[in-house]
Amino acid sequence: MAAISITPANVVAGANATRDSGTAGEAITAGQTVYLSSTTNRWMLADTNSPTAEARVAKGIALNGAAANQPVAVLKDGDLTIGATLTKGVGYYLGGAPGSIVPVADLTTGDYTCFLGIAKSTSVLAVKIQSAGVAL
């Protein structure tokens, strides 16, 4: 398996979504995982094997695309039509490529586990982000 392939135009927050907004610190595409940098107060791409501890803990999933210094909306919790094909009942995690989402089977030794959510259907991810803060 590999990171899920997301169609950004199809990323839509559910009615029960908790959202946040702010400024992108780099180019972000709808459907990518992000964290809020404590030094710049900008949304950046999260990455499970980043050398920066803060980047290894996703805080949400971008709802729109944004260039650096542009506004971005972020889903922090709730249902998300992700714009990709999911496997119902499978847990999805922060991936090793910046901003990526992978199924649990793709986690490897050295990855810092950050659970993003579980697939409610083949298109909806129930987002409930949790991080253990430890590597596999």
C-alpha positions in Angstrom: 0.0 0.0 0.0 0.9 3.7 -0.2 -0.3 7.0 0.9 -3.9 7.6 -0.1 -4.4 9.6 -3.3 -6.6 12.6 -2.6 -8.6 14.7 -5.1 -8.4 18.1 -3.4 -11.6 19.4 -5.0 -13.5 16.6 -3.2 -12.3 17.3 0.3 -15.4 18.4 2.3 -16.0 18.7 6.1 -19.0 17.0 7.6 -21.7 18.7 9.6 -20.1 17.6 12.9 -16.6 19.0 12.0 -14.6 21.1 14.4 -12.6 23.6 12.4 -9.8 26.1 12.8 -8.3 28.6 10.5 -5.1 30.5 10.1 -2.2 31.3 7.7 -0.3 28.7 5.7 3.4 28.7 6.4 4.1 26.8 3.1 2.2 25.5 0.1 -0.7 23.3 1.4 -3.1 21.2 -0.6 -6.7 20.3 0.5 -6.5 16.9 2.3 -3.0 17.2 3.6 -2.2 16.8 7.3 -1.0 19.9 9.1 0.3 21.2 12.4 0.5 24.7 13.9 4.1 25.8 14.3 4.7 27.3 17.7 7.5 29.5 16.4 5.7 31.0 13.4 2.0 30.5 14.3 1.6 29.2 10.7 0.1 25.9 9.5 2.7 23.6 8.2 2.7 20.1 6.7 3.0 17.3 9.3 5.4 14.4 8.8 5.7 11.2 10.9 9.4 10.9 10.5 10.4 14.6 10.6 13.4 15.6 12.7 11.2 18.3 14.3 9.1 16.7 17.1 6.3 19.3 16.6 5.9 18.3 13.0 5.3 14.6 13.9 2.0 15.4 15.6 -0.7 16.4 13.1 -3.3 18.9 14.5 -5.7 18.7 11.5 -6.3 18.2 7.8 -6.5 21.1 5.4 -9.9 21.8 3.9 -8.6 24.1 1.2 -5.4 24.7 -0.7 -3.2 27.7 0.2 0.1 29.1 -0.8 2.5 30.4 1.9 1.1 33.4 3.7 -2.5 32.7 2.5 -5.5 31.7 4.6 -6.2 28.0 5.2 -9.1 26.2 6.9 -8.3 23.1 9.0 -10.6 20.2 10.1 -9.5 19.2 13.6 -12.2 16.6 14.5 -15.3 15.1 12.9 -16.3 13.6 9.6 -14.3 14.4 6.5 -15.1 13.3 3.0 -11.5 12.9 2.1 -11.6 12.8 -1.7 -9.9 9.4 -1.8 -10.9 5.7 -1.7 -10.7 4.3 1.9 -11.1 0.9 3.3 -14.1 0.9 5.7 -13.0 0.1 9.3 -9.3 0.7 8.7 -7.3 3.2 10.8 -5.4 5.9 9.0 -2.3 7.6 10.2 0.1 10.5 9.5 2.5 9.3 6.7 6.2 9.7 6.1 5.9 12.1 3.2 5.0 15.7 4.4 1.2 16.0 4.6 0.4 12.4 3.6 -2.2 10.0 5.0 -1.5 6.3 5.1 -3.3 3.1 6.2 -2.0 1.5 9.4 -0.3 -1.2 7.3 2.1 1.4 5.9 3.6 2.3 9.3 7.3 1.2 9.6 10.0 1.1 12.2 11.0 4.6 13.2 7.7 6.3 12.4 6.1 8.3 15.2 2.5 7.1 15.3 -0.1 9.8 14.9 -3.6 8.3 14.5 -5.8 10.5 12.3 -9.1 8.6 12.2 -11.0 5.5 11.1 -12.8 5.0 7.8 -16.6 5.1 8.3 -17.1 4.3 4.6 -15.1 4.1 1.5 -15.1 8.0 1.3 -15.6 9.3 4.9 -12.8 9.5 7.5 -14.0 10.0 11.1 -11.2 12.2 12.3 -10.1 11.9 15.9 -6.4 12.8 16.0 -4.2 11.1 18.7 -0.5 10.8 19.1 1.5 8.5 21.3 4.7 10.6 20.9 6.8 7.5 20.4 8.4 5.8 17.4 7.6 2.3 16.4 
